[in-house]
Amino acid sequence: MGLQTIILLLLVASTIAWRCPEYSLDFKGNDIIAISGVQSWDECASHCYENLACSHWTWGVPNGEKRRETERNRSPGYYNNRCYLKDSDIGGRRAGGFISGSVACVASVACAPPPG
């Protein structure tokens, strides 16, 4: 696969028009940082908006589906109120107990100028 093909695939993969926010969606992988104690998807989205490397985010819903922790060998509640800042939406998959979105999906700063 040539470099041009890889670049094209990355551009296509990152131009998916996601809803704001996407419920039951996990952008698996591509983590920049994980932030614990985040109380809402909007707060998680704001963390992404403030991080220049962030293009997408995933937030673990409080009391999300219990099976996700056991499937991943994590203690119960591990993903609750945890915000993952991402540098890509590649790996997006349906997964209960998560809410995700792009950097543009920020309710509290929807009309604010870009950081900078």
C-alpha positions as a printed Julia matrix, in Angstrom:
116×3 Matrix{Float64}:
   0.0    0.0    0.0
   1.5    3.32  -1.04
   1.86   6.43   1.1
  -0.8    8.27  -0.92
  -3.29   5.44  -0.3
  -2.58   5.47   3.43
  -3.03   9.25   3.61
  -6.28   9.01   1.67
  -7.58   6.29   4.0
  -6.73   8.41   7.04
  -8.51  11.43   5.57
 -11.63   9.41   4.75
 -11.66   7.74   8.17
 -11.42  11.07   9.98
 -14.13  12.83   7.95
 -17.03  10.73   9.23
 -19.86  13.01  10.27
 -20.51  11.92  13.85
 -23.6   13.05  15.74
 -23.03  15.4   18.66
 -22.66  13.51  20.9
 -22.67   9.84  19.88
 -24.22   7.63  22.56
 -22.94   4.05  22.97
 -19.83   4.75  20.91
 -16.22   4.19  21.97
 -13.3    5.53  19.95
 -11.02   2.63  20.92
  -7.3    3.45  20.93
  -5.52   6.61  19.83
  -5.47   7.97  23.4
  -3.59  11.17  24.16
  -4.49  11.17  27.86
  -7.1    9.78  30.26
  -8.65  12.15  32.81
 -10.48  10.74  35.86
 -13.33  12.43  37.73
 -14.98  14.03  34.68
 -18.66  14.55  35.51
 -20.26  14.88  32.05
 -19.68  14.32  28.36
 -19.68  18.1   27.9
 -16.85  18.48  30.42
 -14.91  15.77  28.56
 -15.56  17.55  25.26
 -14.27  20.8   26.78
 -11.03  19.07  27.81
 -10.63  17.96  24.19
 -11.39  21.45  22.88
  -8.65  22.89  25.11
  -6.02  20.35  23.99
  -4.54  21.24  20.6
  -3.63  17.6   19.86
  -7.18  16.36  20.5
  -9.58  15.68  17.62
 -12.04  13.31  19.37
 -12.98  12.16  22.87
 -14.71   9.29  24.68
 -16.34   9.55  28.12
 -17.22   6.61  30.39
 -20.8    7.02  31.6
 -21.33   6.63  35.38
 -22.78   3.19  36.1
 -22.27   2.16  32.47
 -22.75  -1.42  31.43
 -21.07  -3.67  34.01
 -19.88  -6.26  31.5
 -17.39  -3.9   29.84
 -15.12  -3.94  32.93
 -15.1   -7.72  33.22
 -14.49  -8.15  29.49
 -11.41  -5.96  29.75
 -10.2   -7.29  33.11
 -10.83  -3.96  34.84
 -12.29  -3.41  38.28
 -15.99  -2.42  38.41
 -16.42   1.27  37.74
 -13.0    1.68  36.09
 -14.38   3.61  33.09
 -16.98   5.61  35.05
 -16.44   9.36  34.74
 -13.18   8.83  32.83
 -12.49  11.03  29.8
 -10.19   9.85  27.02
  -8.79  12.48  24.7
  -8.03  11.08  21.24
  -6.02  12.14  18.21
  -8.23  10.16  15.8
 -11.68   8.63  15.4
 -10.24   5.47  13.89
 -11.43   2.54  15.97
 -14.93   3.89  16.53
 -17.2    1.04  17.63
 -20.57   0.62  19.29
 -20.11   0.03  23.02
 -22.64   0.63  25.75
 -21.54   2.82  28.63
 -19.63   5.36  26.55
 -20.4    8.7   24.91
 -18.05  10.08  22.26
 -17.69  13.01  19.89
 -15.4   15.17  17.84
 -13.59  18.28  19.05
 -16.39  20.34  17.44
 -19.0   18.7   19.71
 -18.74  21.03  22.69
 -22.02  22.44  24.02
 -20.49  24.92  26.48
 -18.16  26.54  23.93
 -20.15  26.08  20.74
 -19.86  29.77  19.85
 -16.4   30.39  21.29
 -13.44  31.11  19.04
 -10.91  28.29  18.59
  -8.21  28.08  21.27
  -5.03  29.54  20.45
